[in-house]
Amino acid sequence: MKIDLITIFPGMLDGPFRESMIKRAVDRGLVEINLVDLRSYTRDRHRQVDDTPYGGGCGMILKPEPLFDAVEDLKSKSDCEYPWVILLTPQGRRFDQQEARNLSGKKHLILICGRYEGVDERARLGLVDEEISIGDFVLTGGELAAAVVVDAVVRLLPGFISEEAAANESFSDSLLEHPHYTRPPVYRGMEVPPVLLSGNHAEIERWRRQQSVKRTYERRPDLLKKADLLPDDKSYLKDILKQQE
């Protein structure tokens, strides 16, 4: 996969992709991540990327010319027939694990990091395939949101983590992940659940599934509407509801 990130502050994104597992993915050739300075596509000596909004109002708007030039240049250099262009904006569709999976199947992503009051509407209409938001809040720009999207997508690329690990993560089947424990077996009076020390793998898997269902019910009941619940899951949920009566 190739990922281009268009930004006026490339230094904000340099660090996150030079550390930890994302760096390993880059080093192993699973992904190519390029930081593209939007100012390099300006045509005036001041390298101006923004201007005041028509009609008045506060804030500045990213100009269409450098955005069009940047995206069209990146597309012309792409080995992919249809690079997918994403605008990071609070007005976009809420990003989730399913969308991360969808994007992990693309060959080339171009992410536009919005700034100030936003981008000129003509850039949105003429360039963007998809608009993404990482939540119902406003950041100073799209760089941090882009880093979140890249991290979530890259870790789903084949070879990044095992298929088993990916299948058992939170949101993989619209359920939150079960609790985890490691050594020591007792810490400050808090014990590891005996079933995890039993060696009975069938019982361990049953406990983990129940805990996953319970945790989802307690913390994100909205997810249960999308979850593919098994008969045992539904029975366990009924038991939880009875205990609360």
Backbone hydrogen bonds, N-H to C=O, Kabsch-Sander energy under -0.5 kcal/mol:
donor,donor_aa,acceptor,acceptor_aa,energy
2,K,107,K,-2.4
3,I,32,E,-3.2
4,D,109,L,-2.8
5,L,34,N,-2.7
6,I,4,D,-0.5
6,I,111,L,-3.3
7,T,5,L,-0.6
7,T,36,V,-2.6
12,M,9,F,-1.8
13,L,10,P,-1.2
14,D,10,P,-0.9
15,G,11,G,-0.7
17,F,13,L,-0.9
18,R,15,G,-2.0
19,E,16,P,-0.6
22,I,19,E,-0.6
23,K,19,E,-1.6
24,R,20,S,-1.4
25,A,21,M,-2.3
26,V,22,I,-2.1
27,D,23,K,-2.9
28,R,24,R,-2.2
29,G,26,V,-1.3
30,L,25,A,-2.3
31,V,25,A,-0.9
32,E,1,M,-2.5
33,I,31,V,-0.5
34,N,3,I,-2.9
34,N,32,E,-0.5
36,V,5,L,-3.2
36,V,34,N,-0.6
37,D,35,L,-0.6
38,L,7,T,-2.6
38,L,36,V,-0.7
40,S,37,D,-1.7
41,Y,38,L,-2.0
42,T,39,R,-1.6
47,R,44,D,-1.6
51,D,61,I,-2.0
56,G,53,P,-1.5
61,I,51,D,-3.0
62,L,118,G,-2.6
63,K,49,V,-2.9
67,L,63,K,-0.8
68,F,64,P,-2.8
69,D,65,E,-2.6
70,A,66,P,-2.4
71,V,67,L,-2.5
72,E,68,F,-2.6
73,D,69,D,-1.9
74,L,70,A,-2.4
75,K,71,V,-2.5
76,S,72,E,-1.9
77,K,73,D,-1.1
78,S,75,K,-1.2
84,W,108,H,-2.8
85,V,83,P,-0.6
86,I,84,W,-0.5
86,I,110,I,-3.2
87,L,130,E,-2.3
88,L,86,I,-0.5
88,L,112,I,-2.5
89,T,87,L,-0.7
89,T,132,I,-2.5
92,G,89,T,-1.9
93,R,131,E,-2.3
95,F,133,S,-3.0
100,A,96,D,-2.1
101,R,97,Q,-2.2
102,N,98,Q,-2.2
103,L,99,E,-2.6
104,S,100,A,-1.8
105,G,101,R,-0.5
105,G,102,N,-1.1
106,K,103,L,-1.9
109,L,2,K,-2.7
110,I,84,W,-2.8
111,L,4,D,-3.2
111,L,109,L,-0.5
112,I,86,I,-3.4
112,I,110,I,-0.5
113,C,6,I,-2.6
113,C,111,L,-0.6
114,G,88,L,-0.9
114,G,112,I,-0.9
116,Y,140,T,-0.7
117,E,60,M,-2.7
118,G,115,R,-2.1
120,D,62,L,-2.1
123,A,120,D,-1.5
124,R,120,D,-1.4
125,L,121,E,-2.5
126,G,122,R,-2.3
127,L,123,A,-1.8
128,V,123,A,-0.7
128,V,124,R,-0.9
129,D,85,V,-2.1
130,E,85,V,-1.6
132,I,87,L,-2.5
133,S,93,R,-2.7
137,F,135,G,-1.9
142,G,114,G,-2.7
146,A,142,G,-2.6
147,A,143,E,-2.2
148,V,144,L,-1.8
149,V,145,A,-2.3
150,V,146,A,-2.8
151,D,147,A,-2.3
152,A,148,V,-2.4
153,V,149,V,-2.3
154,V,150,V,-3.0
155,R,151,D,-1.7
156,L,153,V,-1.6
157,L,154,V,-1.8
159,G,161,I,-0.5
160,F,157,L,-2.3
161,I,157,L,-0.5
166,A,162,S,-2.1
167,A,163,E,-2.1
168,N,164,E,-1.2
169,E,166,A,-1.0
171,F,175,L,-2.8
172,S,169,E,-1.8
174,S,171,F,-0.9
176,L,212,S,-0.5
187,Y,190,M,-2.4
190,M,187,Y,-2.1
191,E,189,G,-0.6
192,V,185,P,-2.5
196,L,193,P,-1.7
197,L,193,P,-0.5
197,L,194,P,-1.5
198,S,195,V,-1.0
201,H,199,G,-1.1
204,I,200,N,-2.3
205,E,201,H,-2.5
206,R,202,A,-2.0
207,W,203,E,-2.6
208,R,204,I,-2.6
209,R,205,E,-2.3
210,Q,206,R,-2.3
211,Q,207,W,-2.6
212,S,208,R,-2.2
213,V,209,R,-2.3
214,K,210,Q,-2.8
215,R,211,Q,-2.8
216,T,212,S,-2.0
217,Y,213,V,-2.3
218,E,214,K,-2.4
219,R,215,R,-2.5
220,R,216,T,-2.0
223,L,220,R,-2.0
224,L,220,R,-0.5
224,L,221,P,-0.9
225,K,222,D,-0.9
226,K,223,L,-1.4
227,A,223,L,-1.1
228,D,173,D,-0.7
229,L,227,A,-1.4
234,K,230,L,-2.2
235,S,231,P,-2.1
236,Y,232,D,-2.3
237,L,233,D,-2.4
238,K,234,K,-2.0
239,D,235,S,-1.8
240,I,236,Y,-1.9
241,L,237,L,-2.4
242,K,238,K,-2.2
243,Q,239,D,-2.0
244,Q,240,I,-0.9
244,Q,241,L,-0.6
245,E,241,L,-0.6
245,E,242,K,-1.0
